[in-house]
């Protein structure tokens, strides 16, 4: 019987003790037996890191805009705010519906690299979303001209903006 003020001592049930021993015995040497299973691979300290811009572009293509934003932000820490990163950040913000941030970034990208059709096209999408059809149509025309009509998405955006201006 415990004395007053002292906690009662409890015995660990034998089944719990056996389970704890089993877990403790599963050290790193046992993990090698799990190769080829669904576990994620380990980190190769000698391996080369994948370019953050490439990761961001892949995430944008997959519709993972928040993760793409993180990837482009990390890439900016390594490479600085290149035009490619600014376009990526603007596109990710567009995907997240942050139209004001997307517009500012994409306008910056069009100033830095005015011959690139991608920021013009994406800026046109931002303006269409904001209901600024006239300006958006002009930007789609510019993107289409810069792209020489080669991009299906730019051609489709221009077609849609023309259709909406004719029949609002």
HELIX and SHEET records of a PDB file:
HELIX    1   1 UNK A   14  UNK A   24  1                                  11    
HELIX    2   2 UNK A   28  UNK A   31  1                                   4    
HELIX    3   3 UNK A   32  UNK A   34  5                                   3    
HELIX    4   4 UNK A   52  UNK A   61  1                                  10    
HELIX    5   5 UNK A   65  UNK A   79  1                                  15    
HELIX    6   6 UNK A   83  UNK A   95  1                                  13    
HELIX    7   7 UNK A   99  UNK A  112  1                                  14    
HELIX    8   8 UNK A  117  UNK A  129  1                                  13    
HELIX    9   9 UNK A  133  UNK A  147  1                                  15    
HELIX   10  10 UNK A  152  UNK A  166  1                                  15    
END                                                                             
